[in-house]
Amino acid sequence: MKDIDLFQMALGLTPPWQVSASEFNLDKKRLDIRLDFPRGSTFSCPKCAQTDLKAFESLNILMIYRYFPPKYKAFLKFSEWVNLEIMRRFQAEGIEFAFPTNTTYLAQDDRRPLHISISDDTTFIEKNK
């Protein structure tokens, strides 16, 4: 049995997910496992059960990991490292995150002036009474 198959079974991955590579570095005490899916794969939404979602539409992944020993400051430092490492690796592969955005305009912000105009046209108001 190949190590890739062993990790696939141990992680309980189901198609289209698959372990595509693994690398163990004894000096660094580190095991890297690369997960992937074949191009053109479709997924099911775990929340609404919608099927046939293509990866480029939206793919939400929740990662849960445990840290030992339970020292809060060390856990925060480790969590930050994990999150930044995920960002670095995604950037290296050219994968972008779609972040929700919101623009808020503040009064007296010279860099982003707020322009408000009031129309004399009352047609909209009359139609929507």
C-alpha positions as CSV (number, residue, x, y, z in Angstrom):
1,M,0.0,0.0,0.0
2,K,1.3,3.4,-0.9
3,D,1.6,6.2,1.7
4,I,-0.9,8.3,-0.4
5,D,-3.5,5.5,-0.2
6,L,-2.9,5.1,3.6
7,F,-3.4,8.8,4.2
8,Q,-6.4,8.9,2.0
9,M,-8.0,6.1,4.1
10,A,-6.8,7.6,7.4
11,L,-8.3,11.0,6.6
12,G,-11.5,9.4,5.4
13,L,-11.5,11.3,2.1
14,T,-14.2,10.7,-0.4
15,P,-14.2,11.5,-4.1
16,P,-13.4,13.9,-5.6
17,W,-11.0,14.6,-2.8
18,Q,-7.7,12.7,-2.9
19,V,-4.3,12.8,-1.4
20,S,-2.0,13.8,-4.2
21,A,1.4,13.8,-2.4
22,S,3.0,13.5,1.0
23,E,6.4,14.4,2.3
24,F,7.9,13.7,5.7
25,N,10.9,15.7,7.0
26,L,12.4,14.0,10.1
27,D,14.8,16.9,10.8
28,K,11.9,19.4,10.9
29,K,9.5,16.9,12.5
30,R,7.0,17.7,9.8
31,L,4.6,15.8,7.7
32,D,3.1,17.6,4.7
33,I,0.0,16.0,3.0
34,R,-1.3,17.6,-0.2
35,L,-5.0,17.3,-0.9
36,D,-6.3,17.8,-4.4
37,F,-9.2,17.0,-6.7
38,P,-9.3,16.2,-10.4
39,R,-9.9,19.2,-12.8
40,G,-13.6,19.6,-13.5
41,S,-14.8,17.9,-10.3
42,T,-18.1,18.9,-8.8
43,F,-19.0,19.1,-5.1
44,S,-22.0,19.1,-2.9
45,C,-22.8,21.9,-0.5
46,P,-22.6,20.5,3.1
47,K,-25.1,23.1,4.3
48,C,-27.8,23.1,1.7
49,A,-27.0,19.8,-0.1
50,Q,-26.9,21.5,-3.5
51,T,-25.0,19.3,-5.9
52,D,-22.8,19.8,-9.0
53,L,-21.1,22.9,-7.6
54,K,-17.9,23.5,-9.6
55,A,-14.8,24.4,-7.6
56,F,-14.5,27.9,-9.2
57,E,-18.0,28.9,-8.0
58,S,-17.5,28.6,-4.3
59,L,-15.7,26.1,-2.1
60,N,-15.8,26.5,1.6
61,I,-13.4,24.5,3.7
62,L,-13.5,24.3,7.5
63,M,-10.3,23.2,9.1
64,I,-10.3,22.0,12.7
65,Y,-7.0,21.2,14.4
66,R,-5.9,20.4,17.9
67,Y,-3.0,21.9,19.7
68,F,-1.1,20.2,22.5
69,P,-0.2,21.2,25.2
70,P,-3.2,23.4,25.9
71,K,-1.3,26.7,26.5
72,Y,-3.4,29.5,25.1
73,K,-0.7,31.9,24.0
74,A,1.2,29.1,22.3
75,F,-2.0,28.0,20.6
76,L,-2.6,31.5,19.3
77,K,0.9,31.7,17.9
78,F,0.5,28.3,16.3
79,S,-2.9,29.2,14.9
80,E,-1.5,32.4,13.4
81,W,1.3,30.4,11.8
82,V,-1.1,27.8,10.3
83,N,-3.4,30.5,8.9
84,L,-0.5,32.5,7.4
85,E,1.1,29.4,6.0
86,I,-2.2,28.5,4.3
87,M,-2.3,32.0,2.8
88,R,1.3,31.8,1.6
89,R,0.8,28.4,0.0
90,F,-2.4,29.5,-1.8
91,Q,-0.6,32.7,-3.0
92,A,2.3,30.6,-4.3
93,E,-0.1,28.4,-6.3
94,G,-1.9,31.5,-7.6
95,I,-5.2,30.7,-5.7
96,E,-7.1,33.7,-4.5
97,F,-9.5,34.0,-1.6
98,A,-12.8,35.8,-2.2
99,F,-13.2,38.0,0.9
100,P,-16.5,39.6,1.7
101,T,-16.2,43.3,1.3
102,N,-18.1,46.3,2.4
103,T,-17.3,50.0,1.7
104,T,-18.2,52.5,4.4
105,Y,-17.9,56.2,3.6
106,L,-17.2,58.4,6.5
107,A,-17.9,62.2,6.8
108,Q,-14.8,64.4,6.6
109,D,-12.6,61.8,4.9
110,D,-10.6,63.8,2.3
111,R,-9.4,60.7,0.6
112,R,-12.9,59.4,-0.1
113,P,-15.3,62.4,-0.4
114,L,-19.0,61.7,0.1
115,H,-21.1,63.2,-2.7
116,I,-24.9,63.4,-2.1
117,S,-27.3,64.8,-4.5
118,I,-31.0,65.4,-4.0
119,S,-33.2,65.3,-7.0
120,D,-36.2,67.5,-7.5
121,D,-37.9,64.6,-9.3
122,T,-40.8,63.4,-7.1
123,T,-42.0,60.8,-9.6
124,F,-40.4,57.9,-7.7
125,I,-41.8,59.0,-4.4
126,E,-45.3,59.4,-5.8
127,K,-45.2,56.0,-7.5
128,N,-44.1,54.2,-4.3
129,K,-46.5,55.8,-1.7
